[in-house]
């Protein structure tokens, strides 16, 4: 059981580093990573949703605002 916890913490560290890398790359281009985008990355990385689900949510959100 301890091994599973250890692998989850390593995975979490790697995920946080990747999100920081994304935010850093965006900052170079004078863009910011919104909290909503960060939450979507977290949901995707944790397996809660897949790419298609996120895209469907975003399409629905922005279709309603038109």
Buried (B, 14 or more C-beta within 10 A) or exposed (E): EEEEEEEEEEEEEEBEEEBEEBBEEBEEEEEEBEEEBEEBBBBBBEEEBEEEEBEEEEEEEEEEEE
